[in-house]
Amino acid sequence: MSPPLLAALLLVQTGIPLDEATLVIRADTQEVARETFRLLSRHVTDSSSGWSLASRVRWAGSPPITLSPAFTIAPDTSPETLEYDVAANGASQRITGHPGPGRYTLRYVAPGVERAREVARSGTTVIVDDSVFAPFLVAGWMAAATPRSITGIYARTGRRATLTITDLGMETTTLNRDPATLRHVVIAGGADGSIDVWLSPEGHLMKVEIPARSLRAERLPG
């Protein structure tokens, strides 16, 4: 599904969240985290101003880890600003990001520490994270039946990767143990190996699977 077509589907209703849900994240059968996210149009009548996506995931542990990225997306789906709060191991960090010609600049601020990093970008680019799943929705917008390469920027680590995305079309799978027919997008090339992203016919994020880590994030009903 092309980005313009998917955007049209998502923008049937404007001025309200285009997609919002809670994902339950499991390692094998054990729940290890929950993620809530909200996708908004940045204009009440059309998509001329792009979109914004905010997510918050809390990973169980001692202490727990909370990751809260929020970023804006240009009408051509390229990343704009990023504001990302990280709370882990009793410490906090704020990450901000801004695009520039041929690069994306990340700034990291923690108590007593401030640093910046410029990440090269070329062609189609997305912000992703190996522990936050909602941003894979944006990558799914860009998939087509013919594999295509995009640049993935991992904001927390400042690394980049060339990702290959492929739209395999509608396939049968399960969602919360029930049969479901969803659009299957495969993202390959990152450190986690192949990632399976499952979208509803309307373009909503329903499930993300990372087989190499035995992780599965599934959308709760309602």
HELIX and SHEET records of a PDB file:
HELIX    1   1 PRO A    3  LEU A   10  1                                   8    
HELIX    2   2 PHE A  136  TRP A  141  1                                   6    
HELIX    3   3 PRO A  211  ARG A  213  5                                   3    
SHEET    1   A15 VAL A 113  ALA A 120  0                                        
SHEET    2   A15 ARG A 103  ALA A 110 -1                                        
SHEET    3   A15 ALA A  91  GLY A 100 -1                                        
SHEET    4   A15 PRO A  79  ALA A  88 -1                                        
SHEET    5   A15 ILE A  65  ILE A  73 -1                                        
SHEET    6   A15 TRP A  51  TRP A  59 -1                                        
SHEET    7   A15 GLN A  30  SER A  41 -1                                        
SHEET    8   A15 ASP A  19  ALA A  27 -1                                        
SHEET    9   A15 LEU A 215  ARG A 219 -1                                        
SHEET   10   A15 LEU A 205  ILE A 210 -1                                        
SHEET   11   A15 GLY A 193  LEU A 199 -1                                        
SHEET   12   A15 ASP A 178  GLY A 190 -1                                        
SHEET   13   A15 ARG A 159  LEU A 175 -1                                        
SHEET   14   A15 ARG A 148  TYR A 154 -1                                        
SHEET   15   A15 THR A 125  VAL A 128  1                                        
END                                                                             
